[in-house]
């Protein structure tokens, strides 16, 4: 994530970066030690979006203090 945002790893910590999932369940987390976006746990596609062919999980990353 740091690389994609054009930030150094330390800047993610300094700017208090957070991941916000748009649903009720939290699926993602941002590891501020290495800058990687990871899954909280294994996702069961049938449970999340069994009624649709394309399964999409939306999230946002908030980085405080404008770039």
PDB file of N, CA, C and O in Angstrom, chain B, residues numbered from 101:
ATOM      1  N   UNK B 101       0.835  -1.190   0.000  1.00  0.00           N
ATOM      2  CA  UNK B 101       0.000   0.000   0.000  1.00  0.00           C
ATOM      3  C   UNK B 101       0.876   1.249   0.000  1.00  0.00           C
ATOM      4  O   UNK B 101       0.605   2.202  -0.731  1.00  0.00           O
ATOM      5  N   UNK B 102       1.924   1.244   0.818  1.00  0.00           N
ATOM      6  CA  UNK B 102       2.819   2.405   0.864  1.00  0.00           C
ATOM      7  C   UNK B 102       3.380   2.699  -0.529  1.00  0.00           C
ATOM      8  O   UNK B 102       3.398   3.849  -0.967  1.00  0.00           O
ATOM      9  N   UNK B 103       3.831   1.666  -1.212  1.00  0.00           N
ATOM     10  CA  UNK B 103       4.391   1.829  -2.557  1.00  0.00           C
ATOM     11  C   UNK B 103       3.349   2.374  -3.523  1.00  0.00           C
ATOM     12  O   UNK B 103       3.642   3.277  -4.307  1.00  0.00           O
ATOM     13  N   UNK B 104       2.113   1.824  -3.474  1.00  0.00           N
ATOM     14  CA  UNK B 104       1.052   2.279  -4.372  1.00  0.00           C
ATOM     15  C   UNK B 104       0.665   3.735  -4.113  1.00  0.00           C
ATOM     16  O   UNK B 104       0.273   4.445  -5.039  1.00  0.00           O
ATOM     17  N   UNK B 105       0.774   4.180  -2.860  1.00  0.00           N
ATOM     18  CA  UNK B 105       0.451   5.568  -2.517  1.00  0.00           C
ATOM     19  C   UNK B 105       1.634   6.513  -2.696  1.00  0.00           C
ATOM     20  O   UNK B 105       1.496   7.727  -2.543  1.00  0.00           O
ATOM     21  N   UNK B 106       2.799   5.950  -3.021  1.00  0.00           N
ATOM     22  CA  UNK B 106       3.994   6.772  -3.187  1.00  0.00           C
ATOM     23  C   UNK B 106       4.529   7.288  -1.862  1.00  0.00           C
ATOM     24  O   UNK B 106       5.115   8.368  -1.803  1.00  0.00           O
ATOM     25  N   UNK B 107       4.326   6.506  -0.783  1.00  0.00           N
ATOM     26  CA  UNK B 107       4.774   6.893   0.548  1.00  0.00           C
ATOM     27  C   UNK B 107       5.849   5.943   1.045  1.00  0.00           C
ATOM     28  O   UNK B 107       5.932   4.796   0.607  1.00  0.00           O
ATOM     29  N   UNK B 108       6.663   6.427   1.956  1.00  0.00           N
ATOM     30  CA  UNK B 108       7.596   5.567   2.656  1.00  0.00           C
ATOM     31  C   UNK B 108       6.833   4.843   3.751  1.00  0.00           C
ATOM     32  O   UNK B 108       5.799   5.328   4.208  1.00  0.00           O
ATOM     33  N   UNK B 109       7.323   3.700   4.174  1.00  0.00           N
ATOM     34  CA  UNK B 109       6.650   2.898   5.194  1.00  0.00           C
ATOM     35  C   UNK B 109       6.402   3.692   6.471  1.00  0.00           C
ATOM     36  O   UNK B 109       5.326   3.590   7.060  1.00  0.00           O
ATOM     37  N   UNK B 110       7.364   4.467   6.897  1.00  0.00           N
ATOM     38  CA  UNK B 110       7.220   5.266   8.122  1.00  0.00           C
ATOM     39  C   UNK B 110       6.094   6.294   7.987  1.00  0.00           C
ATOM     40  O   UNK B 110       5.440   6.630   8.974  1.00  0.00           O
ATOM     41  N   UNK B 111       5.868   6.793   6.772  1.00  0.00           N
ATOM     42  CA  UNK B 111       4.796   7.765   6.556  1.00  0.00           C
ATOM     43  C   UNK B 111       3.416   7.163   6.802  1.00  0.00           C
ATOM     44  O   UNK B 111       2.510   7.867   7.247  1.00  0.00           O
ATOM     45  N   UNK B 112       3.241   5.872   6.519  1.00  0.00           N
ATOM     46  CA  UNK B 112       1.957   5.221   6.811  1.00  0.00           C
ATOM     47  C   UNK B 112       1.662   5.293   8.303  1.00  0.00           C
ATOM     48  O   UNK B 112       0.535   5.583   8.704  1.00  0.00           O
ATOM     49  N   UNK B 113       2.663   5.032   9.117  1.00  0.00           N
ATOM     50  CA  UNK B 113       2.495   5.111  10.575  1.00  0.00           C
ATOM     51  C   UNK B 113       2.252   6.543  11.008  1.00  0.00           C
ATOM     52  O   UNK B 113       1.334   6.812  11.782  1.00  0.00           O
ATOM     53  N   UNK B 114       3.066   7.460  10.516  1.00  0.00           N
ATOM     54  CA  UNK B 114       2.954   8.871  10.912  1.00  0.00           C
ATOM     55  C   UNK B 114       1.617   9.474  10.514  1.00  0.00           C
ATOM     56  O   UNK B 114       1.091  10.340  11.213  1.00  0.00           O
ATOM     57  N   UNK B 115       1.071   9.025   9.406  1.00  0.00           N
ATOM     58  CA  UNK B 115      -0.204   9.561   8.916  1.00  0.00           C
ATOM     59  C   UNK B 115      -1.406   8.736   9.378  1.00  0.00           C
ATOM     60  O   UNK B 115      -2.536   8.975   8.952  1.00  0.00           O
ATOM     61  N   UNK B 116      -1.148   7.771  10.248  1.00  0.00           N
ATOM     62  CA  UNK B 116      -2.207   6.971  10.872  1.00  0.00           C
ATOM     63  C   UNK B 116      -3.146   6.356   9.831  1.00  0.00           C
ATOM     64  O   UNK B 116      -4.362   6.538   9.892  1.00  0.00           O
ATOM     65  N   UNK B 117      -2.564   5.627   8.877  1.00  0.00           N
ATOM     66  CA  UNK B 117      -3.343   4.997   7.808  1.00  0.00           C
ATOM     67  C   UNK B 117      -4.222   3.883   8.365  1.00  0.00           C
ATOM     68  O   UNK B 117      -3.790   3.109   9.219  1.00  0.00           O
ATOM     69  N   UNK B 118      -5.466   3.807   7.874  1.00  0.00           N
ATOM     70  CA  UNK B 118      -6.424   2.781   8.299  1.00  0.00           C
ATOM     71  C   UNK B 118      -7.219   2.272   7.107  1.00  0.00           C
ATOM     72  O   UNK B 118      -7.426   2.994   6.131  1.00  0.00           O
ATOM     73  N   UNK B 119      -7.661   1.029   7.195  1.00  0.00           N
ATOM     74  CA  UNK B 119      -8.536   0.439   6.198  1.00  0.00           C
ATOM     75  C   UNK B 119      -9.954   0.435   6.746  1.00  0.00           C
ATOM     76  O   UNK B 119     -10.179   0.064   7.898  1.00  0.00           O
ATOM     77  N   UNK B 120     -10.915   0.849   5.916  1.00  0.00           N
ATOM     78  CA  UNK B 120     -12.321   0.834   6.285  1.00  0.00           C
ATOM     79  C   UNK B 120     -13.079  -0.015   5.286  1.00  0.00           C
ATOM     80  O   UNK B 120     -13.140   0.305   4.098  1.00  0.00           O
ATOM     81  N   UNK B 121     -13.658  -1.100   5.777  1.00  0.00           N
ATOM     82  CA  UNK B 121     -14.516  -1.937   4.929  1.00  0.00           C
ATOM     83  C   UNK B 121     -15.881  -1.281   4.861  1.00  0.00           C
ATOM     84  O   UNK B 121     -16.324  -0.661   5.828  1.00  0.00           O
ATOM     85  N   UNK B 122     -16.555  -1.414   3.721  1.00  0.00           N
ATOM     86  CA  UNK B 122     -17.853  -0.765   3.553  1.00  0.00           C
ATOM     87  C   UNK B 122     -18.994  -1.575   4.147  1.00  0.00           C
ATOM     88  O   UNK B 122     -20.089  -1.045   4.337  1.00  0.00           O
ATOM     89  N   UNK B 123     -18.760  -2.845   4.443  1.00  0.00           N
ATOM     90  CA  UNK B 123     -19.810  -3.679   5.028  1.00  0.00           C
ATOM     91  C   UNK B 123     -19.683  -3.772   6.545  1.00  0.00           C
ATOM     92  O   UNK B 123     -18.897  -3.053   7.162  1.00  0.00           O
ATOM     93  N   UNK B 124     -20.459  -4.657   7.125  1.00  0.00           N
ATOM     94  CA  UNK B 124     -20.436  -4.857   8.574  1.00  0.00           C
ATOM     95  C   UNK B 124     -19.229  -5.653   9.033  1.00  0.00           C
ATOM     96  O   UNK B 124     -18.696  -5.420  10.117  1.00  0.00           O
ATOM     97  N   UNK B 125     -18.802  -6.595   8.201  1.00  0.00           N
ATOM     98  CA  UNK B 125     -17.685  -7.458   8.563  1.00  0.00           C
ATOM     99  C   UNK B 125     -16.377  -6.840   8.101  1.00  0.00           C
ATOM    100  O   UNK B 125     -16.288  -6.300   6.999  1.00  0.00           O
ATOM    101  N   UNK B 126     -15.384  -6.921   8.937  1.00  0.00           N
ATOM    102  CA  UNK B 126     -14.070  -6.388   8.596  1.00  0.00           C
ATOM    103  C   UNK B 126     -13.244  -7.501   7.951  1.00  0.00           C
ATOM    104  O   UNK B 126     -12.912  -8.490   8.606  1.00  0.00           O
ATOM    105  N   UNK B 127     -12.914  -7.341   6.674  1.00  0.00           N
ATOM    106  CA  UNK B 127     -12.179  -8.368   5.940  1.00  0.00           C
ATOM    107  C   UNK B 127     -10.692  -8.058   5.787  1.00  0.00           C
ATOM    108  O   UNK B 127      -9.882  -8.976   5.662  1.00  0.00           O
ATOM    109  N   UNK B 128     -10.327  -6.782   5.795  1.00  0.00           N
ATOM    110  CA  UNK B 128      -8.953  -6.391   5.491  1.00  0.00           C
ATOM    111  C   UNK B 128      -8.294  -5.690   6.676  1.00  0.00           C
ATOM    112  O   UNK B 128      -8.964  -5.111   7.531  1.00  0.00           O
ATOM    113  N   UNK B 129      -6.973  -5.758   6.700  1.00  0.00           N
ATOM    114  CA  UNK B 129      -6.214  -4.940   7.643  1.00  0.00           C
ATOM    115  C   UNK B 129      -4.932  -4.474   6.967  1.00  0.00           C
ATOM    116  O   UNK B 129      -4.388  -5.153   6.096  1.00  0.00           O
ATOM    117  N   UNK B 130      -4.470  -3.323   7.378  1.00  0.00           N
ATOM    118  CA  UNK B 130      -3.248  -2.738   6.855  1.00  0.00           C
ATOM    119  C   UNK B 130      -2.167  -2.912   7.909  1.00  0.00           C
ATOM    120  O   UNK B 130      -2.248  -2.345   8.999  1.00  0.00           O
ATOM    121  N   UNK B 131      -1.153  -3.700   7.573  1.00  0.00           N
ATOM    122  CA  UNK B 131      -0.040  -3.945   8.488  1.00  0.00           C
ATOM    123  C   UNK B 131       0.937  -2.785   8.368  1.00  0.00           C
ATOM    124  O   UNK B 131       1.624  -2.648   7.356  1.00  0.00           O
ATOM    125  N   UNK B 132       1.000  -1.958   9.393  1.00  0.00           N
ATOM    126  CA  UNK B 132       1.863  -0.772   9.344  1.00  0.00           C
ATOM    127  C   UNK B 132       3.339  -1.117   9.541  1.00  0.00           C
ATOM    128  O   UNK B 132       4.204  -0.256   9.374  1.00  0.00           O
ATOM    129  N   UNK B 133       3.629  -2.362   9.892  1.00  0.00           N
ATOM    130  CA  UNK B 133       5.031  -2.792  10.023  1.00  0.00           C
ATOM    131  C   UNK B 133       5.672  -3.030   8.661  1.00  0.00           C
ATOM    132  O   UNK B 133       6.864  -2.786   8.476  1.00  0.00           O
ATOM    133  N   UNK B 134       4.860  -3.518   7.695  1.00  0.00           N
ATOM    134  CA  UNK B 134       5.433  -3.821   6.380  1.00  0.00           C
ATOM    135  C   UNK B 134       4.696  -3.150   5.219  1.00  0.00           C
ATOM    136  O   UNK B 134       5.149  -3.230   4.077  1.00  0.00           O
ATOM    137  N   UNK B 135       3.556  -2.484   5.496  1.00  0.00           N
ATOM    138  CA  UNK B 135       2.812  -1.779   4.462  1.00  0.00           C
ATOM    139  C   UNK B 135       1.925  -2.657   3.608  1.00  0.00           C
ATOM    140  O   UNK B 135       1.413  -2.199   2.587  1.00  0.00           O
ATOM    141  N   UNK B 136       1.728  -3.914   3.997  1.00  0.00           N
ATOM    142  CA  UNK B 136       0.923  -4.840   3.200  1.00  0.00           C
ATOM    143  C   UNK B 136      -0.541  -4.797   3.604  1.00  0.00           C
ATOM    144  O   UNK B 136      -0.875  -4.663   4.781  1.00  0.00           O
ATOM    145  N   UNK B 137      -1.407  -4.913   2.607  1.00  0.00           N
ATOM    146  CA  UNK B 137      -2.840  -5.055   2.827  1.00  0.00           C
ATOM    147  C   UNK B 137      -3.123  -6.544   2.853  1.00  0.00           C
ATOM    148  O   UNK B 137      -2.790  -7.251   1.902  1.00  0.00           O
ATOM    149  N   UNK B 138      -3.735  -7.036   3.930  1.00  0.00           N
ATOM    150  CA  UNK B 138      -3.961  -8.468   4.089  1.00  0.00           C
ATOM    151  C   UNK B 138      -5.398  -8.744   4.494  1.00  0.00           C
ATOM    152  O   UNK B 138      -6.134  -7.840   4.891  1.00  0.00           O
ATOM    153  N   UNK B 139      -5.781 -10.003   4.388  1.00  0.00           N
ATOM    154  CA  UNK B 139      -7.107 -10.449   4.804  1.00  0.00           C
ATOM    155  C   UNK B 139      -7.071 -10.767   6.295  1.00  0.00           C
ATOM    156  O   UNK B 139      -6.076 -11.282   6.805  1.00  0.00           O
ATOM    157  N   UNK B 140      -8.161 -10.457   6.985  1.00  0.00           N
ATOM    158  CA  UNK B 140      -8.256 -10.782   8.404  1.00  0.00           C
ATOM    159  C   UNK B 140      -8.314 -12.297   8.595  1.00  0.00           C
ATOM    160  O   UNK B 140      -7.716 -12.838   9.525  1.00  0.00           O
ATOM    161  N   UNK B 141      -9.038 -12.970   7.710  1.00  0.00           N
ATOM    162  CA  UNK B 141      -9.175 -14.424   7.742  1.00  0.00           C
ATOM    163  C   UNK B 141      -9.597 -14.891   6.357  1.00  0.00           C
ATOM    164  O   UNK B 141      -9.899 -14.076   5.485  1.00  0.00           O
ATOM    165  N   UNK B 142      -9.617 -16.189   6.160  1.00  0.00           N
ATOM    166  CA  UNK B 142     -10.035 -16.731   4.874  1.00  0.00           C
ATOM    167  C   UNK B 142     -11.497 -16.362   4.613  1.00  0.00           C
ATOM    168  O   UNK B 142     -12.334 -16.435   5.513  1.00  0.00           O
ATOM    169  N   UNK B 143     -11.790 -15.969   3.387  1.00  0.00           N
ATOM    170  CA  UNK B 143     -13.127 -15.508   3.015  1.00  0.00           C
ATOM    171  C   UNK B 143     -13.895 -16.638   2.338  1.00  0.00           C
ATOM    172  O   UNK B 143     -13.370 -17.301   1.443  1.00  0.00           O
ATOM    173  N   UNK B 144     -15.132 -16.858   2.762  1.00  0.00           N
ATOM    174  CA  UNK B 144     -16.016 -17.846   2.157  1.00  0.00           C
ATOM    175  C   UNK B 144     -16.890 -17.137   1.123  1.00  0.00           C
ATOM    176  O   UNK B 144     -17.852 -16.456   1.479  1.00  0.00           O
ATOM    177  N   UNK B 145     -16.554 -17.298  -0.147  1.00  0.00           N
ATOM    178  CA  UNK B 145     -17.264 -16.589  -1.220  1.00  0.00           C
ATOM    179  C   UNK B 145     -18.756 -16.902  -1.220  1.00  0.00           C
ATOM    180  O   UNK B 145     -19.572 -16.004  -1.423  1.00  0.00           O
ATOM    181  N   UNK B 146     -19.123 -18.161  -0.994  1.00  0.00           N
ATOM    182  CA  UNK B 146     -20.538 -18.543  -0.991  1.00  0.00           C
ATOM    183  C   UNK B 146     -21.307 -17.814   0.115  1.00  0.00           C
ATOM    184  O   UNK B 146     -22.474 -17.465  -0.062  1.00  0.00           O
ATOM    185  N   UNK B 147     -20.666 -17.595   1.221  1.00  0.00           N
ATOM    186  CA  UNK B 147     -21.320 -16.905   2.334  1.00  0.00           C
ATOM    187  C   UNK B 147     -21.498 -15.413   2.044  1.00  0.00           C
ATOM    188  O   UNK B 147     -22.515 -14.824   2.411  1.00  0.00           O
ATOM    189  N   UNK B 148     -20.526 -14.814   1.398  1.00  0.00           N
ATOM    190  CA  UNK B 148     -20.536 -13.364   1.176  1.00  0.00           C
ATOM    191  C   UNK B 148     -21.425 -12.967   0.006  1.00  0.00           C
ATOM    192  O   UNK B 148     -22.250 -12.061   0.126  1.00  0.00           O
ATOM    193  N   UNK B 149     -21.256 -13.646  -1.125  1.00  0.00           N
ATOM    194  CA  UNK B 149     -22.002 -13.205  -2.307  1.00  0.00           C
ATOM    195  C   UNK B 149     -22.389 -14.387  -3.194  1.00  0.00           C
ATOM    196  O   UNK B 149     -22.000 -14.463  -4.359  1.00  0.00           O
ATOM    197  N   UNK B 150     -23.140 -15.275  -2.634  1.00  0.00           N
ATOM    198  CA  UNK B 150     -23.547 -16.471  -3.377  1.00  0.00           C
ATOM    199  C   UNK B 150     -24.541 -16.164  -4.492  1.00  0.00           C
ATOM    200  O   UNK B 150     -24.651 -16.937  -5.445  1.00  0.00           O
ATOM    201  N   UNK B 151     -25.264 -15.058  -4.394  1.00  0.00           N
ATOM    202  CA  UNK B 151     -26.314 -14.747  -5.373  1.00  0.00           C
ATOM    203  C   UNK B 151     -25.804 -14.035  -6.619  1.00  0.00           C
ATOM    204  O   UNK B 151     -26.571 -13.813  -7.556  1.00  0.00           O
ATOM    205  N   UNK B 152     -24.525 -13.673  -6.647  1.00  0.00           N
ATOM    206  CA  UNK B 152     -23.992 -12.938  -7.800  1.00  0.00           C
ATOM    207  C   UNK B 152     -22.786 -13.666  -8.392  1.00  0.00           C
ATOM    208  O   UNK B 152     -22.067 -14.370  -7.683  1.00  0.00           O
ATOM    209  N   UNK B 153     -22.574 -13.491  -9.694  1.00  0.00           N
ATOM    210  CA  UNK B 153     -21.466 -14.160 -10.372  1.00  0.00           C
ATOM    211  C   UNK B 153     -20.118 -13.516 -10.039  1.00  0.00           C
ATOM    212  O   UNK B 153     -19.106 -14.206  -9.918  1.00  0.00           O
ATOM    213  N   UNK B 154     -20.115 -12.199  -9.894  1.00  0.00           N
ATOM    214  CA  UNK B 154     -18.876 -11.477  -9.622  1.00  0.00           C
ATOM    215  C   UNK B 154     -18.891 -11.005  -8.168  1.00  0.00           C
ATOM    216  O   UNK B 154     -19.769 -10.243  -7.765  1.00  0.00           O
ATOM    217  N   UNK B 155     -17.928 -11.456  -7.397  1.00  0.00           N
ATOM    218  CA  UNK B 155     -17.872 -11.115  -5.971  1.00  0.00           C
ATOM    219  C   UNK B 155     -16.869  -9.976  -5.756  1.00  0.00           C
ATOM    220  O   UNK B 155     -15.687 -10.107  -6.076  1.00  0.00           O
ATOM    221  N   UNK B 156     -17.356  -8.862  -5.211  1.00  0.00           N
ATOM    222  CA  UNK B 156     -16.510  -7.688  -4.990  1.00  0.00           C
ATOM    223  C   UNK B 156     -16.615  -7.267  -3.534  1.00  0.00           C
ATOM    224  O   UNK B 156     -17.715  -7.133  -2.997  1.00  0.00           O
ATOM    225  N   UNK B 157     -15.463  -7.059  -2.892  1.00  0.00           N
ATOM    226  CA  UNK B 157     -15.423  -6.539  -1.529  1.00  0.00           C
ATOM    227  C   UNK B 157     -14.832  -5.135  -1.591  1.00  0.00           C
ATOM    228  O   UNK B 157     -13.674  -4.958  -1.967  1.00  0.00           O
ATOM    229  N   UNK B 158     -15.625  -4.153  -1.225  1.00  0.00           N
ATOM    230  CA  UNK B 158     -15.173  -2.766  -1.280  1.00  0.00           C
ATOM    231  C   UNK B 158     -14.546  -2.347   0.036  1.00  0.00           C
ATOM    232  O   UNK B 158     -14.972  -2.774   1.109  1.00  0.00           O
ATOM    233  N   UNK B 159     -13.532  -1.508  -0.062  1.00  0.00           N
ATOM    234  CA  UNK B 159     -12.885  -0.952   1.117  1.00  0.00           C
ATOM    235  C   UNK B 159     -12.249   0.376   0.738  1.00  0.00           C
ATOM    236  O   UNK B 159     -12.065   0.681  -0.441  1.00  0.00           O
ATOM    237  N   UNK B 160     -11.919   1.151   1.745  1.00  0.00           N
ATOM    238  CA  UNK B 160     -11.224   2.418   1.538  1.00  0.00           C
ATOM    239  C   UNK B 160     -10.026   2.473   2.473  1.00  0.00           C
ATOM    240  O   UNK B 160     -10.036   1.867   3.544  1.00  0.00           O
ATOM    241  N   UNK B 161      -9.005   3.196   2.067  1.00  0.00           N
ATOM    242  CA  UNK B 161      -7.845   3.431   2.924  1.00  0.00           C
ATOM    243  C   UNK B 161      -7.811   4.921   3.220  1.00  0.00           C
ATOM    244  O   UNK B 161      -7.766   5.752   2.313  1.00  0.00           O
ATOM    245  N   UNK B 162      -7.835   5.238   4.492  1.00  0.00           N
ATOM    246  CA  UNK B 162      -7.791   6.629   4.927  1.00  0.00           C
ATOM    247  C   UNK B 162      -6.393   6.937   5.433  1.00  0.00           C
ATOM    248  O   UNK B 162      -5.868   6.247   6.307  1.00  0.00           O
ATOM    249  N   UNK B 163      -5.799   7.979   4.874  1.00  0.00           N
ATOM    250  CA  UNK B 163      -4.488   8.443   5.310  1.00  0.00           C
ATOM    251  C   UNK B 163      -4.653   9.862   5.802  1.00  0.00           C
ATOM    252  O   UNK B 163      -4.985  10.753   5.020  1.00  0.00           O
ATOM    253  N   UNK B 164      -4.427  10.091   7.083  1.00  0.00           N
ATOM    254  CA  UNK B 164      -4.602  11.417   7.657  1.00  0.00           C
ATOM    255  C   UNK B 164      -3.475  12.347   7.222  1.00  0.00           C
ATOM    256  O   UNK B 164      -2.437  11.903   6.731  1.00  0.00           O
ATOM    257  N   UNK B 165      -3.694  13.604   7.406  1.00  0.00           N
ATOM    258  CA  UNK B 165      -2.777  14.666   6.980  1.00  0.00           C
ATOM    259  C   UNK B 165      -2.600  14.605   5.465  1.00  0.00           C
ATOM    260  O   UNK B 165      -1.923  13.712   4.956  1.00  0.00           O
ATOM    261  N   UNK B 166      -3.187  15.524   4.762  1.00  0.00           N
ATOM    262  CA  UNK B 166      -3.192  15.494   3.273  1.00  0.00           C
ATOM    263  C   UNK B 166      -1.803  15.353   2.674  1.00  0.00           C
ATOM    264  O   UNK B 166      -0.794  15.763   3.248  1.00  0.00           O
ATOM    265  N   UNK B 167      -1.805  14.754   1.492  1.00  0.00           N
ATOM    266  CA  UNK B 167      -0.541  14.576   0.769  1.00  0.00           C
ATOM    267  C   UNK B 167      -0.158  15.858   0.088  1.00  0.00           C
ATOM    268  O   UNK B 167       0.877  15.919  -0.576  1.00  0.00           O
TER     269      UNK B 167
END
